[in-house]
Amino acid sequence: MKIDRLIGILAVLQNKKKTSAPYLAERFEVSRRTISRDIEDLCKAGIPIVTTQGVSGGISLMEGFQLDRTIFTAPELQSILIGLKSLDSVFDTSYTKLVAEKLALDEDSVILPSESFIIDLSAFHKNSLTPKIKTIRKAIQERRRVQFHYYYDKGEADRKIEPYLIIYKWSAWYLFGFCMERNDFRMFKLDRLWELKLTDEIYDKKQLIESRLSFDGFFCDEIEVTVVYEESEKYKLVETFGPESFTVLEDGRLLMKSRYRNMDTAVKEILGFAERAEVLGPEEVRTELLYRINAIKSKYQT
């Protein structure tokens, strides 16, 4: 992209006293004519660039000119690079080193991301996640609809949507966009989204009200369940809900009230604790649990 190249040229000029058009053309894989136009654009933007002819000529910033990057402190720059490094885990292009070089004051002062953080945002299906994100980003930038096959909890269906946002929330990646079939905005989990294709259909971006961007409405809690857990499950409850989410009873067991999106979600999660959890209420959840347990039991009876 041109803006990336312009920033890159500025970084080179900042770090070198003098460079040349052939060097810039080779580095950014464009023609010398393109570099000449880029230099003109930078000059029009107010960057004092000097070009000189001859054996000792070249391209340089006006003597004494320095780009001001003191708007960021060292910890702030480290935070930026940590964020970029985490995105490198799902993008097919690494931006961390590139940005670090552009923020450097000279060739010996490149700011490196902190080695005390490793954030991997990729999913189990890492090999498929990166191309999905790349396709969706392209669709958003070019305002093109995408189509895909989606797996729901109650079945599967083909969908065509107008993509708006790629979201990482609740430890998973989502696509937020306007669904043509539902005629409304919907959220789609990327791990359930397959056979993704970029169409040639262009769409006009719709106005989004601020309340839709909270996304909480897509994960609203509709049912409250009271459960008693065995003491052995404390670490799981702390990991998921925090140490203040439950009350320790006199016998050491843990009493907790949790909210779930629906009955199916509640039952599946509670079943994961097997005999180490007992539902106190509501009664319809106890009934559904008993039904599921009997259904499982019947599969193993001879």
C-alpha positions as CSV (number, residue, x, y, z in Angstrom):
1,M,0.0,0.0,0.0
2,K,1.2,3.5,-0.8
3,I,0.8,4.9,2.7
4,D,3.0,2.0,4.1
5,R,5.7,2.8,1.5
6,L,5.6,6.5,2.3
7,I,6.1,5.7,6.0
8,G,8.8,3.3,5.1
9,I,10.7,5.9,3.1
10,L,10.4,8.4,6.0
11,A,11.9,5.7,8.3
12,V,14.8,5.2,5.9
13,L,15.5,8.9,5.6
14,Q,15.3,9.3,9.4
15,N,17.8,6.5,10.0
16,K,20.2,7.3,7.1
17,K,21.9,10.6,6.5
18,K,21.6,10.0,2.7
19,T,20.0,7.3,0.5
20,S,19.3,6.9,-3.2
21,A,16.4,6.3,-5.5
22,P,17.8,2.9,-6.7
23,Y,18.1,1.8,-3.1
24,L,14.6,2.8,-2.2
25,A,13.2,1.2,-5.4
26,E,14.9,-2.1,-4.6
27,R,13.9,-2.0,-0.9
28,F,10.2,-1.3,-1.6
29,E,10.0,-3.3,-4.9
30,V,8.8,-0.5,-7.0
31,S,10.2,1.5,-9.9
32,R,12.4,4.6,-9.6
33,R,9.7,6.7,-11.1
34,T,7.3,5.6,-8.3
35,I,9.9,6.6,-5.7
36,S,10.3,10.0,-7.4
37,R,6.5,10.5,-7.2
38,D,6.6,9.4,-3.5
39,I,9.3,12.0,-2.7
40,E,7.2,14.7,-4.4
41,D,4.2,13.7,-2.3
42,L,6.2,13.8,0.9
43,C,7.5,17.3,0.0
44,K,3.9,18.4,-0.7
45,A,3.0,17.1,2.8
46,G,5.6,19.5,4.3
47,I,8.5,17.1,4.8
48,P,11.7,19.0,3.9
49,I,13.5,16.5,1.6
50,V,16.6,17.5,-0.3
51,T,17.7,15.8,-3.5
52,T,21.2,16.4,-5.0
53,Q,22.8,15.2,-8.2
54,G,26.2,13.8,-8.9
55,V,28.5,11.1,-7.6
56,S,28.0,12.2,-3.9
57,G,24.3,13.1,-4.5
58,G,21.3,11.4,-3.1
59,I,18.1,11.9,-1.1
60,S,18.1,13.1,2.5
61,L,16.1,15.1,5.0
62,M,17.0,18.8,5.4
63,E,19.9,19.1,7.9
64,G,18.5,19.6,11.4
65,F,15.1,18.2,10.7
66,Q,13.9,15.4,13.0
67,L,10.6,13.7,13.1
68,D,9.1,14.1,16.6
69,R,8.2,10.8,18.2
70,T,8.3,11.9,21.8
71,I,4.5,11.7,21.9
72,F,5.1,8.0,23.0
73,T,7.0,7.0,26.1
74,A,9.1,3.8,26.1
75,P,6.5,1.8,28.0
76,E,3.8,3.1,25.6
77,L,5.9,2.0,22.6
78,Q,6.4,-1.4,24.2
79,S,2.7,-1.8,24.7
80,I,2.1,-1.0,21.0
81,L,4.7,-3.5,19.9
82,I,3.3,-6.2,22.3
83,G,-0.1,-5.7,20.7
84,L,1.3,-5.9,17.2
85,K,3.3,-9.0,18.1
86,S,0.1,-10.7,19.2
87,L,-1.5,-9.9,15.9
88,D,1.5,-11.5,14.1
89,S,0.2,-14.8,15.4
90,V,-2.9,-14.6,13.1
91,F,-1.8,-12.4,10.2
92,D,0.3,-13.7,7.3
93,T,2.5,-10.6,7.5
94,S,4.6,-9.6,10.5
95,Y,4.3,-5.9,11.3
96,T,6.2,-5.8,14.6
97,K,9.7,-5.5,13.2
98,L,8.6,-3.1,10.5
99,V,7.0,-0.7,13.0
100,A,9.9,-1.0,15.5
101,E,12.3,0.1,12.7
102,K,10.1,3.0,11.8
103,L,9.9,4.2,15.4
104,A,13.7,3.9,15.9
105,L,15.7,7.1,16.2
106,D,18.7,5.5,14.4
107,E,19.9,2.1,13.2
108,D,21.3,1.2,16.7
109,S,18.2,2.2,18.7
110,V,15.5,-0.1,17.3
111,I,12.8,-0.6,19.9
112,L,12.1,-4.3,20.4
113,P,8.9,-5.8,21.8
114,S,9.1,-6.9,25.4
115,E,10.2,-10.5,25.8
116,S,8.2,-10.9,29.0
117,F,5.0,-11.2,27.0
118,I,3.9,-13.9,24.6
119,I,0.3,-13.5,23.3
120,D,-0.9,-16.0,20.8
121,L,-4.3,-15.1,19.4
122,S,-4.4,-18.0,17.0
123,A,-7.0,-20.8,17.5
124,F,-6.8,-24.6,17.2
125,H,-7.5,-24.3,13.5
126,K,-4.6,-21.8,13.0
127,N,-3.9,-22.8,9.4
128,S,-7.4,-21.9,8.4
129,L,-7.8,-18.9,10.7
130,T,-5.1,-16.7,9.0
131,P,-6.6,-17.0,5.5
132,K,-10.1,-16.4,6.8
133,I,-9.0,-13.2,8.5
134,K,-7.1,-12.1,5.4
135,T,-10.1,-12.7,3.2
136,I,-12.5,-10.9,5.6
137,R,-10.1,-7.9,5.9
138,K,-10.0,-7.6,2.1
139,A,-13.8,-7.8,1.9
140,I,-14.2,-5.0,4.6
141,Q,-11.6,-2.8,2.8
142,E,-13.3,-3.2,-0.6
143,R,-16.9,-3.3,0.7
144,R,-17.5,-6.7,-0.8
145,R,-19.9,-9.3,0.4
146,V,-18.7,-12.7,1.5
147,Q,-20.5,-16.1,1.6
148,F,-19.8,-19.2,3.7
149,H,-21.1,-22.3,5.2
150,Y,-21.9,-22.0,8.9
151,Y,-22.4,-24.5,11.7
152,Y,-25.0,-23.6,14.4
153,D,-25.9,-25.5,17.5
154,K,-29.2,-26.5,15.8
155,G,-27.9,-27.2,12.4
156,E,-26.0,-25.6,9.5
157,A,-26.7,-23.2,6.7
158,D,-25.2,-21.1,3.9
159,R,-24.9,-17.4,4.6
160,K,-24.1,-14.3,2.7
161,I,-23.2,-11.2,4.7
162,E,-21.8,-7.7,4.4
163,P,-18.7,-7.8,6.7
164,Y,-18.1,-4.9,9.1
165,L,-15.7,-6.0,11.8
166,I,-13.3,-8.8,12.9
167,I,-13.6,-9.2,16.6
168,Y,-11.5,-11.0,19.2
169,K,-13.7,-11.4,22.3
170,W,-14.5,-14.0,24.9
171,S,-11.3,-15.9,23.9
172,A,-12.5,-16.4,20.3
173,W,-12.6,-14.7,16.9
174,Y,-15.8,-13.5,15.4
175,L,-17.1,-11.8,12.2
176,F,-19.7,-9.1,12.7
177,G,-21.7,-8.1,9.7
178,F,-25.1,-7.6,8.1
179,C,-26.7,-10.9,7.2
180,M,-28.6,-10.9,3.9
181,E,-30.9,-13.8,4.9
182,R,-31.8,-12.4,8.4
183,N,-31.9,-8.7,7.2
184,D,-30.1,-7.7,10.4
185,F,-26.6,-7.6,12.0
186,R,-25.3,-10.9,13.2
187,M,-22.2,-12.4,14.8
188,F,-20.4,-15.4,13.4
189,K,-17.7,-17.4,15.1
190,L,-14.8,-18.0,12.7
191,D,-14.1,-21.5,14.0
192,R,-17.6,-22.5,12.8
193,L,-17.3,-20.6,9.5
194,W,-16.0,-22.6,6.5
195,E,-15.9,-22.5,2.7
196,L,-15.5,-18.7,2.9
197,K,-15.6,-17.0,-0.5
198,L,-15.2,-13.3,-1.5
199,T,-17.9,-12.3,-3.9
200,D,-18.0,-9.5,-6.5
201,E,-21.0,-7.9,-4.9
202,I,-20.4,-4.4,-3.6
203,Y,-22.4,-3.1,-0.6
204,D,-23.1,0.4,0.8
205,K,-22.0,0.6,4.5
206,K,-25.0,1.0,6.8
207,Q,-25.1,3.3,9.8
208,L,-24.3,1.5,13.1
209,I,-25.7,2.9,16.3
210,E,-23.3,2.8,19.3
211,S,-25.4,0.3,21.3
212,R,-24.9,-2.3,18.5
213,L,-21.1,-2.1,19.0
214,S,-21.2,-3.3,22.6
215,F,-22.0,-6.8,21.3
216,D,-23.4,-7.8,24.7
217,G,-26.8,-8.3,23.1
218,F,-25.5,-11.3,21.2
219,F,-24.5,-13.0,24.4
220,C,-27.3,-12.0,26.8
221,D,-27.9,-14.2,29.8
222,E,-31.5,-15.6,30.0
223,I,-31.4,-18.3,32.7
224,E,-30.0,-18.3,36.2
225,V,-28.9,-21.6,37.7
226,T,-27.9,-22.4,41.3
227,V,-25.3,-25.1,41.6
228,V,-23.3,-26.7,44.4
229,Y,-19.8,-27.8,43.4
230,E,-17.3,-30.2,45.1
231,E,-14.3,-28.4,46.7
232,S,-12.1,-30.1,44.1
233,E,-13.6,-27.9,41.4
234,K,-12.6,-24.6,43.0
235,Y,-9.7,-24.0,40.6
236,K,-12.0,-24.3,37.6
237,L,-14.5,-21.9,39.0
238,V,-11.8,-19.4,39.9
239,E,-10.3,-19.7,36.3
240,T,-13.7,-19.1,34.7
241,F,-15.6,-16.8,37.0
242,G,-13.1,-15.5,39.6
243,P,-12.6,-16.2,43.3
244,E,-15.5,-14.1,44.4
245,S,-18.1,-15.9,42.2
246,F,-19.0,-18.5,44.8
247,T,-19.7,-19.0,48.5
248,V,-17.8,-21.6,50.5
249,L,-20.3,-23.7,52.6
250,E,-19.5,-25.2,56.0
251,D,-18.8,-28.6,54.5
252,G,-16.3,-27.1,52.0
253,R,-18.5,-27.3,49.0
254,L,-19.0,-24.2,46.8
255,L,-22.3,-22.6,46.2
256,M,-22.6,-20.5,43.0
257,K,-25.3,-18.8,40.9
258,S,-24.5,-18.5,37.2
259,R,-26.3,-17.1,34.2
260,Y,-26.5,-18.8,30.9
261,R,-27.7,-17.9,27.4
262,N,-30.1,-20.8,27.3
263,M,-31.0,-24.2,28.7
264,D,-28.7,-26.1,26.4
265,T,-25.7,-24.1,27.2
266,A,-26.3,-24.5,31.0
267,V,-26.8,-28.2,30.8
268,K,-23.8,-28.9,28.7
269,E,-21.5,-26.9,31.0
270,I,-22.8,-28.5,34.2
271,L,-22.6,-32.0,32.7
272,G,-18.9,-31.3,32.2
273,F,-18.5,-31.4,36.0
274,A,-20.1,-34.9,36.1
275,E,-20.9,-36.0,39.7
276,R,-18.9,-33.1,41.1
277,A,-21.8,-30.6,40.7
278,E,-25.5,-30.6,41.8
279,V,-28.1,-28.3,40.5
280,L,-30.4,-26.9,43.2
281,G,-32.6,-24.9,40.8
282,P,-34.5,-24.1,38.8
283,E,-36.4,-27.4,38.6
284,E,-36.6,-27.4,34.8
285,V,-32.8,-27.5,34.6
286,R,-32.7,-30.5,37.0
287,T,-35.3,-32.2,34.8
288,E,-33.3,-31.6,31.6
289,L,-30.1,-32.8,33.2
290,L,-31.8,-36.1,34.4
291,Y,-33.1,-36.6,30.8
292,R,-29.7,-36.1,29.3
293,I,-28.1,-38.4,31.9
294,N,-30.6,-41.2,31.2
295,A,-30.0,-40.7,27.4
296,I,-26.3,-41.1,27.9
297,K,-26.9,-44.2,30.2
298,S,-29.0,-45.9,27.6
299,K,-26.2,-45.8,25.1
300,Y,-24.0,-47.9,27.3
301,Q,-26.6,-50.4,28.5
302,T,-26.5,-53.8,27.0
